[in-house]
Amino acid sequence: MHIFSISFRNRCSAFALLPLLAACASIAPGMHMDSSASAPTSTSASETVVSDISPVIKPITPQLLKVEKEQREKQVIQDISRLVAPPQPYGIQSGDILSIVVWEHPELAGAAMQISATGLAGVDTVATTSPPAGFVVDHEGMVQFPYAGALKLAGLTEEEARNLLTSKLARYINNPKVTLRVQAYRSKRIYIDGEVKAPGLQAINDIPMTLVEALNRAGGLLPTADQSQIYITRGDATYQINLLQLVQRGINPAGIMLTHGDVIRVVSRDESKVFVSGEVVTPKALTMHNGRLTLNEALGESGGINPITGDGKQVYVVRKSGSERLVYQLDASSPGALAMAEGFELNPKDVIYVAASGLANWHRTLSLMLPGPLSSVLGPIR
């Protein structure tokens, strides 16, 4: 009987305090944003700082989605015209090794220099252990050949070099028949790094080195690669390649030609994340799908809005655009909210926050003040 009296008195005292604590709801913890709030009129230093960091709140509406889509379509795409070029025949350069055969004159083939592995260490990764015999194009682009003397072959194609050598030998040999080809490609190379199966150096040979060819030689893209962020560095300029966007615009990525010294870096999808927090089932950081993720997809991958504590009218997307801070608000309780959320595309580093409902904030405040009696009466609200 005494135990029942004590328990009953505890419950009654808890309910008696409810009217007195009702005003605490206005100071309950949680995010509250009021887009209609006016700026403070005081000019004190502290209030000036608060006014400067006040974000611009934009409701997510069909009109906003239309404007956002138009802005995305009108975004200035980096000019990659310097990278797009028709394939050209391979041009001989310093360091290449040539195979030269003069038919019916085998004595001339004996003049080919046997290249030692130590003499060309580090020049190329191909055949460094047993380099082929041939004629090396020196640092001045010259090749020494019997009867022809010193020939400037750097910058010439195989056909042009063969014709030049034939014309020189014609002075001493009647109707010479010459075969000239590049035995080892050692002068031109590119470097590929990032999310590919085999990063490293790739030699440029007679097969045109396009971006697609380079990626294929590197074993292809890894599943973690972001196809919207492939960077090509040429000299002092760096170009961002979005493979999916190029295909959508009718540009063939195979038309991007790489040249000697180009550096290609494939970025990981982990570097482009959005963050979902607040009253969702599973707060987490999400990776974008090749540079694209909608608000609806982000909420779905986080389990959706918590049905017990979440306030569907207060779904915020916090974004930093240059020096400006933007906050987009979605009223997920409206009938067309899911359609609008699917049409709202996120940017990397966006933060999605779902605010708690007023009841959840009120309960949490009272639980902090009266953790024992109130919890036993109302039960836990997570």
C-alpha positions, 0 to 999 in steps of 0.5 A, spaced: 500 500 500 505 504 501 509 502 495 502 504 491 502 511 494 509 513 492 508 511 485 502 514 484 504 521 488 510 521 483 506 520 477 501 526 479 507 530 481 510 529 474 503 531 471 502 537 475 509 540 473 507 539 465 503 546 465 509 549 468 514 546 463 510 547 457 514 554 456 520 550 455 518 547 448 520 554 445 527 553 448 528 545 446 534 543 443 534 542 436 535 546 429 530 551 428 531 556 422 526 561 420 527 564 413 522 570 415 526 572 421 528 579 420 536 582 421 537 585 428 537 592 428 543 593 434 550 594 431 554 591 436 560 587 434 557 580 436 550 581 433 554 583 427 558 577 426 551 573 427 548 577 422 554 576 417 553 568 418 546 568 417 544 563 411 539 564 406 534 559 406 530 557 400 524 553 400 525 547 395 519 548 390 518 546 383 520 553 381 526 552 384 528 545 381 527 549 374 531 554 376 537 549 378 536 545 372 537 551 367 543 553 371 546 546 371 545 546 363 548 553 363 554 551 367 560 553 363 564 547 361 571 547 361 574 548 354 578 541 352 579 543 345 586 542 346 585 535 348 581 533 342 585 532 335 585 527 330 590 521 331 597 522 327 602 517 325 608 516 330 613 521 330 620 518 331 624 522 337 630 521 341 631 515 345 627 511 340 631 504 337 630 503 330 631 497 326 634 498 319 634 493 314 637 494 307 635 488 302 641 484 299 646 488 303 646 484 310 653 487 311 650 494 313 645 490 318 652 489 322 653 496 323 647 496 328 649 497 335 647 492 341 645 496 346 647 495 353 642 494 359 646 499 363 647 504 358 639 505 357 637 504 365 631 508 366 629 510 359 624 505 358 620 499 362 620 495 356 626 490 354 631 493 359 634 486 361 635 485 354 634 491 349 634 489 342 639 491 337 638 497 333 640 504 331 639 509 337 636 516 336 641 520 340 639 526 344 640 531 338 635 526 334 641 524 329 642 517 327 649 514 324 648 509 318 653 507 313 654 511 307 648 515 309 652 519 315 648 522 320 641 523 319 636 527 322 630 523 324 627 526 330 620 528 328 619 524 322 614 518 321 617 511 319 615 512 312 618 519 312 625 516 315 625 511 310 624 515 304 630 520 307 635 514 308 633 511 301 635 517 298 641 518 301 643 510 300 641 511 292 648 515 291 652 509 293 647 503 292 643 502 285 635 502 287 636 500 295 630 497 298 630 499 305 625 497 311 625 502 317 621 501 323 621 503 330 624 497 334 623 500 341 619 506 343 623 509 349 621 517 347 614 518 349 610 516 355 604 518 360 603 517 367 596 514 370 594 514 377 588 513 381 583 508 381 585 504 376 587 497 376 595 498 374 597 505 375 604 507 372 607 509 366 605 507 359 609 508 353 606 511 347 607 507 341 604 507 334 597 506 336 594 512 338 594 514 345 587 516 347 584 517 353 580 511 352 586 507 350 590 509 356 585 507 361 584 500 358 592 499 358 591 501 365 586 495 366 580 499 366 577 503 372 576 500 379 569 500 382 571 506 386 573 510 381 569 517 379 567 517 372 565 524 373 572 526 375 578 524 371 583 530 371 588 530 365 594 535 367 598 538 361 604 543 362 601 548 367 593 546 365 589 541 368 582 539 365 577 535 368 573 530 364 566 527 365 566 521 361 558 521 362 557 528 361 561 527 354 557 521 352 551 525 353 553 531 349 555 527 343 563 527 344 566 521 344 572 520 349 576 516 344 577 523 341 581 526 347 589 525 344 594 524 350 601 527 348 608 526 352 608 528 359 601 528 360 599 526 367 592 522 368 589 522 375 582 518 376 579 520 383 575 516 388 568 516 389 570 517 396 572 524 395 565 526 393 561 525 399 554 528 402 553 527 409 546 526 412 544 527 419 539 529 424 532 525 425 534 519 420 534 512 421 541 511 419 545 518 419 551 516 415 556 519 409 554 517 402 558 517 396 555 520 390 554 515 384 559 518 379 558 525 381 550 525 381 546 524 387 539 526 389 536 528 395 531 523 395 536 517 394 540 520 400 534 520 404 532 513 402 539 510 403 539 513 410 533 509 411 528 515 411 526 520 416 525 517 423 517 516 423 517 517 431 522 523 432 523 527 425 519 533 423 518 532 415 517 539 414 524 541 416 528 537 411 534 542 410 540 541 405 546 546 407 551 548 401 556 552 401 557 556 394 563 560 394 563 565 400 555 564 400 552 559 405 545 556 402 540 552 406 534 549 402 528 547 406 524 541 403 517 540 406 516 532 406 509 532 408 506 535 402 504 531 397 509 532 391 515 532 396 518 526 393 517 528 386 521 534 388 526 531 392 528 526 386 529 532 382 533 536 387 540 534 385 546 534 391 553 537 390 559 534 393 560 536 401 552 538 402 549 536 408 542 534 409 539 535 416 532 533 418 530 537 424 526 533 430 519 534 431 516 539 437 514 533 441 521 530 441 524 536 443 519 538 448 520 530 451 528 531 451 528 537 454 523 535 460 527 528 460 533 532 462 530 536 467 526 530 470 529 524 468 526 519 473 519 520 474 517 523 467 521 517 463 517 512 467 510 516 465 511 518 458 516 512 456 522 513 452 522 517 445 528 516 441 
